[in-house]
Each structure stands twice: as C-alpha cells, then as structure tokens.
Amino acid sequence: MSPSLAWLKAQQSNCRGPVILSAALATTSGFLTVAQAALLAHILHGAVIEGLGRQQLLPSFAMLATTLLLRAALSWGREISGQRASTLVRQYVREEFLEKLRVAGPMAVKAKHTAPLTNTIIERVEALHGYYAHYLPQRIIAVTVPITITIIAFYYSWAVGLIFLITAPLIPAMMIMIGKGAENLSQKNFQLLSRMSAHFLDTLQGLPTLKLFRQAKEEAERIAESSEEYRKGTMSVLRVAFLSSAVLELFTSVAIAMTAVFLGLTFLHYLDFGLYGKPLDLRTGLMLLLLAPDVYLPLRELGTHFHARADALGAAEELHSLGEDLDNLGQGQFQGYQKFSGDSIALELRQVSHHYSGRNTPALDNLSLTISPGEWLAIVGSSGAGKSTLLNLLLGFQPLQSGEILINGRSFSSFDAEEWYRQIGWVPQTPQLFTGSLEHNITLGSNNYSQEQLKNALTQAHLHTDNQLSQGLTTQVGEQGNLLSGGQARRVALARAFAKNSPLLLLDEPTAGLDLENERLIMDSLKRLRRGKTVIMLTHRLDTARLADRIAVMEDGRLVEHGSHQQLMENKAYYARLVSDGTESIL
C-alpha cells in the first residue's frame, strides 16, 4: 500500500459513522429500486395484459409514489451524510496541520515557500472532498446493490443473472485501468499548480523591482506561459475523465442491450432457455429489463467518483509529505508542564551551541551568558554573529541542539510553552500587522485587556499624539499595516508589550531603519517599558546599546566581551575600538 493511500485510510476514522450511514441509505434506496421496478411492471402488466381498471391499480400507484418519495428522502440523507463525512475529515486535517505549523514554529514555516504551503493546506485539503463524500460510500454501494439485483435476477432467470454476473465486473476493471492514468496526470497537475503559485507570489512581491528594471512585460509573458501549461494539464485530466465516462457508458449500454435482446427473443419464442422451464410474462420481463440499468448504475457512479479518488491520492501524497516535514521540523524545546512563579526573570545560558545544516561554521559556539533579573542587556555584533539565533532559541522558535538554558534556575525544556510565552513581551524589527483596527492589532484577539489598559498602552507607545491615528483604537491599519509607516508599526509592537506587561522583554533591532524622531519616541517608550523587567535587546547601533545596563559583544557565535559601556571602553578591546573609530553601527 502506498503511503498516500495509507494516509487516506488513516483519516477514515474521523468520518466512519457518516460514511457508513451514507452507504446504508444508498443501499436501502437500491433495494427500493427493485420494489419500484416490480411495481411499475405490475401496473403495466395489469393495465395491458389483465385489463385492470384505475381503481384496482390505485393501491399500486400509491405504493409507487411512496417508494419514489422514500428514494428521494434517502438520496437527500445520503448527500447530507456524505457532506458531513467530508467536512469532518477536512476540518480535522486543517486543524492538524495548523497545530503542526504552530509546534514547528516561525523559523520552520519560514523554510517553506509561502505559496505552495498555503496551496497545499487549502487546495489539497479541498481535493479530499469527493473521496470521503462520494467515493467511499459509493464503493460500498457498488457491491451491495448489484449483488442484490443479480440474486433477484437469478431467481427469475439464470440467463439474465449470468449476463449481469459476467458483464458487471468489466466496468470496475476498466475503471481501475483508466483511473491509474488519471491519478498520475492529477498528481503532475497539482505539482504544476504549486510551482505556478510560488512563481506568481514571487512576481507580486517583486513587482516594484521588475518595473524598475523594465522586466514586468517579460515576467507577464512567463506567467502566461505557466498558465497555459497548467491549462493543458487540466484539460488532459478532463480528457481522461470524459473518455473514461464514454467507455463506461459503452460497456453499460452493451450489457443492457444484451439483456433486452435476450428478453425480446424469448418473447418472440426464438429462445427457450434461462427461465427454469417457465413461460416469460410481461411482468417478469419488464421488471428484469427495468432492473438492468440499476445493476450497472452504482458501478458507473463509482467510475465517476474514481476520479475523486485519483485527485485525493494526488493531494494525499503532498499532504503526507508536508506532514512528515513539519513533524521533523517541529521538535521544539518545550517538553514539560512546569508553571512560573515570581515576578522576575533570570536567564542563564550554559555552553549553548547551534549549527545550521549547509553551513560550515556554527551559529552559536559554546555560548555562556548570565542575565540577572531586571537587567537590560544589549547584544551587539555584526551580521551572522549569532544574535538572531540566540533570540530564536529564547523564543522557542528553534530547538536547543547543545548546551542548556536555565530560567530562574530551572531548565527551559521543563516549562510549558504557553506559560513561557505569557512571560514574554516581544518587539520585532518588522512587526506583523493584520487587517483590522489598531485595537485588534494590539490585543490580537484577546479579551484580557480593558479599554483603560489599551488607551494607556497607546499613550506609553506615543501613538495617541499621532495625527494619522486620530481615531485612536478604531483606526484601521490596512492589509499588513500598509496604512502605517515603519515607525508607527514599531510603536504598535511597543503598545502590545505595554498592554501585555510581561516580566521579560525581547527587542530585535527596535530602532533600525527609523528616522530620528521615531527613534527618539521609541527609545523614550523603551526606557519606561523596561522598568521592573528583564530586557534583552539585539542591536547593530552602538549609540542604542550604550543605554543598556550591560553590553554583550558577539562574533562568530561566541561571546568576545561583555560589561557596561564604561567597562568596555576601559578594556580597550573590540568594542572600544569601534567606538573610537566613530562607528555608529556594526554591520
């Protein structure tokens, strides 16, 4: 069994009840088909052969109408049950993948291209719908209904029963042969869509660059070529689907025609076998003829839904692969359930090392560092010195490979992840803002803040005096904060930290790329925000670093020196030389 098929089967536990109910309702409807054929044959035989009047046939008409209504109700119930099965599976799979993404963390997700990742979780999951809503129930129906009708046919005529028994298996055999080709084409088309999605997203994000270099027209032509290739792939899948339907219709028509020819020749007395020595009357012959299409109908519908199976297998291959990748990436360092106690945070790193695959040198190399409660520590160093890796380890975004991190004297891994995140106020270099109001972007959907707390956070972050934010908490920030400047976005992140009021504050380049006015406002806010908190600030700028209680200088993943600005100047080492040379920032 292929891994993708095994993955599909594993999801059946989430929808087994609705699938069985859908199949049971459809099977019952199939049994009613036999009753419907018998009633129609009885009515026509009575009216044509026996000359029965309307009053005599009225009970049969009433029973026929009841049968039709019951079949309609059963079909409705079957559809509802199938939809429910599909909804349960898709909901479970999406929740499972969102949880995997949460556990894997931002750094693991960043390693994946956004467009294929989004396309897989949205489009691929949608491709599972037909498999669970229609194919699985139909697979059961394709066994129960034809066998039931074939047994009834054998009861009246072994010849007709034999026709059904021989011709019916040909339909699923052809269906499987054609379906294999459709499955391969569907998988190729899914991969093509992922590549096209990634290409299109890159083009949208790089549109300003393309315009400046006058390559927008050429890129549009490349997108058109990719779209045309995807169109051809889609048409190939549809071509196979339509051809397979035509082949199934041909086999079905031939099988029904064989039944009709046998019954017709028997009525004309050219054949005299297959009826156990009994004469063939209109009632029996008409009922067998009416049942003939219903023998093949479930098999034809299974053939139609077999393409849903092919689509689902193609989707399952990518979903299974993505799930395994996220499981491997999601080995975080939070493994315990320990709670925090106290109002302050002390951190200690003991011989922490971290190595990225594909790099010859470690990002962190036996780093040991102690941060006291309430201390403001600035970490400076050139790009690639290991500052961001250290921050990501403290945030739990990356697993600890070697060494030990202690929080208030206890191992980092012994704490609960959610409990740890409650202790952190985070101000990233590029804050993520969401479409909505300023209030929504500060609270991030939490109901734990009062209006007074939020207004105070606006004041502390210097957002209340900004003319562009005159509507206060109801101000709309636009998609990804495109209605705000970089300095305003950074101050929104500060407002989040003020509102959360956590004992540990992590800052990633809080003033990078800002004008003097925004830098002044942010530094003023930080001086007030740090009161009573442990602060770790990553920065390239030396004038920002000197505001901290202590400065740690990193180079090539190692701590080369640390101390207050005055102490480092007296050491006359790396930091002192940079300041003496007039260096403003370490690049």
Secondary structure, 3 states (H helix, E strand, C coil): CCHHHHHHHHHHHHCHHHHHHHHHHHHHHHHHHHHHHHHHHHHHHHHHCCCCCHHHHHHHHHHHHHHHHHHHHHHHHHHHHHHHHHHHHHHHHHHHHHHHHHHHCHHHHHCCCHHHHHHHHHHHHHCCHHHHHHHHHHHHHHHHHHHHHHHHHHHHCHHHHHHHHHHCCHHHHHHHHHHHHHHHHHHHHHHHHHHHHHHHHHHHHCHHHHHHCCCHHHHHHHHHHHHHHHHHHHHHHHHHHHHHHHHHHHHHHHHHHHHHHHHHHHHCCCCCCCCCCCCCCHHHHHHHHHHHHHHHHHHHHHHHHHHHHHHHHHHHHHHHHHHHHHHHHCCCCCCCCECCCCCCCCEEEEEEEECCCCCCCCCEEEEEEEECCCCEEEEECCCCCCHHHHHHHHHCCCCCCEEEEEECCEEHHHECHHHHHHCEEEECCCCCCCCCEHHHHHHCCCCCCCHHHHHHHHHHCCCCCCHHHCCHHHCECCHHHCCCCHHHHHHHHHHHHHHHCCCEEEEECCCCCCCHHHHHHHHHHHHHHCCCCEEEEEECEHHHHCCCCEEEEEECCEEEEEECHHHHHHHCCHHHHHHHCCCCECC
